[in-house]
Amino acid sequence: MSEAGRGPLRLDELDDEALARLPRERTVFFLAVGPIEDHGPHLPIGLDLREAERLCALAAERVERELPG
């Protein structure tokens, strides 16, 4: 189960000790990657990465919901 029962964790928010406490046999990491594409001046450069991060978050939430702990 995630720390303090707060749902999926973000790797970039964990310190070394918190990372070491994660149960290796029940831990899944999602790595968001996205291209940097020119979408024109009306959209941010990081749009694709933001979309990839959101998809990772949705997948992690679903895993946590369907396979708690």
FIGU-523717 format. One record per residue: x negated, y, z negated of N, C-alpha, C, CB in turn; residue in one letter; residue number from 1. Coordinates in nm, 2 decimals. Each point is the difference from the previous one (the first is absolute). Glycine has a CB too. Layout:
<sites>
{site {X,Y,Z},{X,Y,Z},{X,Y,Z},{X,Y,Z},"A",NUM};
...
</sites>
This chain:
<sites>
{site {-0.08,-0.12,0.00},{0.08,0.12,0.00},{-0.09,0.12,0.00},{0.19,-0.12,-0.12},"M",1};
{site {-0.14,0.23,0.18},{-0.08,0.12,0.01},{-0.01,0.06,-0.14},{0.07,0.04,0.24},"S",2};
{site {-0.17,0.05,-0.26},{-0.02,0.06,-0.13},{0.12,0.08,-0.04},{-0.24,0.01,0.05},"E",3};
{site {0.28,-0.03,-0.18},{0.11,0.07,-0.06},{0.13,-0.02,0.07},{-0.16,0.16,-0.08},"A",4};
{site {0.17,-0.27,0.17},{0.12,-0.03,0.07},{0.05,0.12,0.09},{0.06,-0.15,-0.18},"G",5};
{site {-0.16,0.22,0.24},{0.04,0.12,0.07},{0.01,-0.03,0.15},{-0.10,0.14,-0.17},"R",6};
{site {0.10,-0.26,0.21},{0.01,-0.03,0.15},{-0.14,0.00,0.06},{0.23,0.10,0.01},"G",7};
{site {-0.23,-0.10,0.12},{-0.13,-0.01,0.07},{-0.09,0.11,-0.04},{0.12,-0.10,0.20},"P",8};
{site {-0.25,0.07,-0.20},{-0.11,0.09,-0.04},{-0.07,0.05,0.12},{-0.03,-0.11,-0.22},"L",9};
{site {-0.04,0.22,0.21},{-0.08,0.06,0.11},{-0.15,-0.02,-0.04},{0.18,0.17,0.06},"R",10};
{site {-0.25,-0.24,0.02},{-0.14,-0.02,-0.02},{-0.08,0.13,-0.03},{0.01,-0.20,0.14},"L",11};
{site {0.02,0.30,-0.07},{-0.07,0.13,-0.02},{0.03,0.07,-0.14},{0.00,0.02,0.25},"D",12};
{site {0.10,-0.08,-0.32},{0.03,0.05,-0.13},{-0.05,-0.08,-0.12},{0.20,0.10,0.11},"E",13};
{site {-0.26,-0.21,-0.08},{-0.05,-0.10,-0.10},{-0.15,0.03,-0.03},{0.16,-0.17,0.08},"L",14};
{site {-0.19,0.16,-0.21},{-0.14,0.00,-0.04},{-0.06,-0.14,0.00},{0.03,0.21,-0.14},"D",15};
{site {-0.16,-0.22,0.12},{-0.06,-0.14,0.00},{0.06,-0.09,-0.09},{-0.21,0.11,0.06},"D",16};
{site {0.25,-0.07,-0.18},{0.05,-0.09,-0.10},{0.14,-0.05,0.04},{-0.13,0.12,-0.18},"E",17};
{site {0.21,-0.03,0.23},{0.14,-0.03,0.04},{-0.01,-0.10,0.12},{0.09,0.22,-0.08},"A",18};
{site {-0.18,-0.20,0.17},{-0.02,-0.09,0.11},{-0.04,-0.14,-0.04},{-0.06,0.20,0.14},"L",19};
{site {-0.03,-0.20,-0.24},{-0.05,-0.13,-0.05},{0.11,-0.08,-0.08},{-0.23,0.10,-0.02},"A",20};
{site {0.33,-0.03,-0.03},{0.11,-0.07,-0.07},{0.10,-0.06,0.09},{-0.04,0.16,-0.18},"R",21};
{site {0.04,-0.12,0.31},{0.10,-0.06,0.09},{-0.02,-0.15,0.01},{0.01,0.22,0.13},"L",22};
{site {0.09,-0.30,-0.13},{-0.01,-0.14,0.02},{-0.03,-0.03,0.14},{0.16,-0.05,-0.19},"P",23};
{site {-0.28,-0.01,0.22},{-0.05,-0.02,0.13},{0.09,-0.09,0.08},{-0.23,0.04,-0.08},"R",24};
{site {0.29,-0.14,0.02},{0.08,-0.10,0.07},{0.14,0.06,0.03},{-0.12,-0.18,-0.11},"E",25};
{site {0.16,0.30,0.06},{0.13,0.05,0.02},{-0.01,0.15,0.05},{0.10,-0.15,-0.17},"R",26};
{site {-0.21,0.19,0.23},{-0.02,0.14,0.04},{-0.01,0.00,0.15},{-0.11,0.06,-0.22},"T",27};
{site {0.18,0.03,0.28},{0.00,0.02,0.15},{-0.03,0.15,0.02},{0.17,-0.18,0.04},"V",28};
{site {-0.26,0.20,0.06},{-0.04,0.14,0.04},{0.05,0.02,0.14},{-0.20,0.00,-0.15},"F",29};
{site {0.26,0.12,0.17},{0.04,0.05,0.13},{-0.09,0.11,0.03},{0.24,-0.07,-0.03},"F",30};
{site {-0.30,0.07,0.15},{-0.09,0.11,0.04},{0.06,0.07,0.12},{-0.20,-0.13,-0.08},"L",31};
{site {0.23,0.25,0.06},{0.07,0.08,0.11},{-0.11,0.06,0.09},{0.19,0.06,-0.15},"A",32};
{site {-0.17,-0.09,0.28},{-0.08,0.06,0.10},{0.08,0.06,0.11},{-0.18,-0.17,-0.05},"V",33};
{site {0.14,0.27,0.11},{0.07,0.06,0.11},{-0.09,0.08,0.09},{0.20,0.01,-0.14},"G",34};
{site {-0.17,0.00,0.27},{-0.08,0.08,0.09},{0.01,0.15,-0.03},{0.02,-0.18,0.17},"P",35};
{site {-0.12,0.25,-0.13},{0.02,0.15,0.00},{0.03,0.04,0.14},{-0.17,0.03,-0.20},"I",36};
{site {0.29,0.01,0.23},{0.05,0.04,0.13},{0.04,0.14,0.00},{0.07,-0.24,0.05},"E",37};
{site {-0.08,0.30,0.07},{0.05,0.13,0.02},{0.15,0.00,0.02},{-0.22,0.08,0.09},"D",38};
{site {0.30,-0.03,-0.18},{0.15,0.00,0.02},{0.05,0.14,0.04},{0.02,-0.19,-0.16},"H",39};
{site {-0.12,0.28,0.19},{0.04,0.14,0.03},{-0.01,0.08,-0.13},{0.15,-0.08,0.18},"G",40};
{site {-0.13,0.21,-0.17},{-0.02,0.09,-0.11},{0.11,0.00,-0.10},{-0.13,0.14,0.15},"P",41};
{site {0.24,-0.20,-0.13},{0.11,0.00,-0.09},{0.00,-0.12,-0.10},{0.13,0.11,0.18},"H",42};
{site {-0.22,-0.20,-0.17},{-0.01,-0.11,-0.09},{-0.14,-0.01,-0.06},{0.17,-0.13,0.12},"L",43};
{site {-0.18,0.08,-0.25},{-0.13,-0.01,-0.06},{-0.09,-0.11,0.06},{0.10,0.09,-0.21},"P",44};
{site {-0.23,-0.07,0.20},{-0.09,-0.10,0.06},{0.01,-0.13,-0.07},{-0.16,0.19,0.06},"I",45};
{site {0.19,-0.19,-0.19},{0.00,-0.13,-0.08},{0.14,-0.07,0.01},{-0.17,0.10,-0.15},"G",46};
{site {0.25,-0.06,0.24},{0.14,-0.06,0.01},{0.00,-0.15,0.00},{0.07,0.21,0.12},"L",47};
{site {-0.16,-0.27,-0.03},{0.00,-0.14,0.02},{-0.05,-0.07,-0.13},{-0.04,0.03,0.24},"D",48};
{site {-0.06,0.03,-0.31},{-0.04,-0.06,-0.12},{0.11,0.01,-0.11},{-0.24,0.06,0.06},"L",49};
{site {0.31,0.05,-0.07},{0.11,0.01,-0.09},{0.10,-0.10,0.02},{-0.04,0.24,-0.02},"R",50};
{site {0.07,-0.27,0.15},{0.10,-0.10,0.03},{-0.05,-0.14,-0.04},{0.08,0.14,0.19},"E",51};
{site {-0.21,-0.17,-0.17},{-0.05,-0.13,-0.04},{0.00,-0.01,-0.15},{-0.15,0.00,0.21},"A",52};
{site {0.12,0.11,-0.28},{0.00,-0.01,-0.15},{0.14,-0.03,-0.05},{-0.19,0.16,-0.01},"E",53};
{site {0.29,-0.10,0.08},{0.14,-0.02,-0.04},{0.04,-0.14,0.02},{0.06,0.24,0.05},"R",54};
{site {-0.10,-0.30,0.07},{0.04,-0.14,0.03},{-0.07,-0.09,-0.10},{0.02,0.05,0.24},"L",55};
{site {-0.14,-0.02,-0.28},{-0.07,-0.08,-0.11},{0.08,0.01,-0.13},{-0.23,0.03,0.11},"C",56};
{site {0.27,0.09,-0.15},{0.07,0.01,-0.12},{0.13,-0.07,0.00},{-0.10,0.22,-0.03},"A",57};
{site {0.17,-0.22,0.15},{0.13,-0.07,0.01},{-0.02,-0.15,-0.01},{0.09,0.18,0.14},"L",58};
{site {-0.20,-0.23,-0.08},{-0.03,-0.14,0.00},{-0.04,-0.05,-0.14},{-0.08,0.01,0.23},"A",59};
{site {0.00,0.08,-0.30},{-0.03,-0.04,-0.14},{0.12,0.00,-0.09},{-0.23,0.11,0.04},"A",60};
{site {0.32,-0.01,-0.02},{0.12,0.00,-0.08},{0.09,-0.12,0.02},{-0.01,0.25,0.01},"E",61};
{site {0.01,-0.30,0.12},{0.08,-0.12,0.03},{-0.06,-0.12,-0.06},{0.07,0.11,0.21},"R",62};
{site {-0.20,-0.12,-0.20},{-0.07,-0.12,-0.07},{0.02,0.00,-0.15},{-0.17,0.01,0.18},"V",63};
{site {0.16,0.11,-0.24},{0.02,0.01,-0.15},{0.15,-0.04,-0.03},{-0.18,0.18,-0.02},"E",64};
{site {0.27,-0.14,0.10},{0.14,-0.03,-0.02},{0.03,-0.14,0.02},{0.06,0.23,0.07},"R",65};
{site {-0.11,-0.29,0.03},{0.03,-0.14,0.03},{-0.08,-0.10,-0.07},{0.07,0.07,0.22},"E",66};
{site {-0.19,-0.03,-0.26},{-0.09,-0.09,-0.08},{-0.05,0.08,-0.12},{-0.07,-0.13,0.21},"L",67};
{site {0.15,0.16,-0.31},{-0.04,0.08,-0.11},{-0.13,-0.06,-0.07},{0.24,0.07,-0.03},"P",68};
{site {-0.32,0.02,-0.01},{-0.12,-0.03,-0.07},{-0.11,-0.05,0.09},{0.14,-0.07,-0.19},"G",69};
</sites>
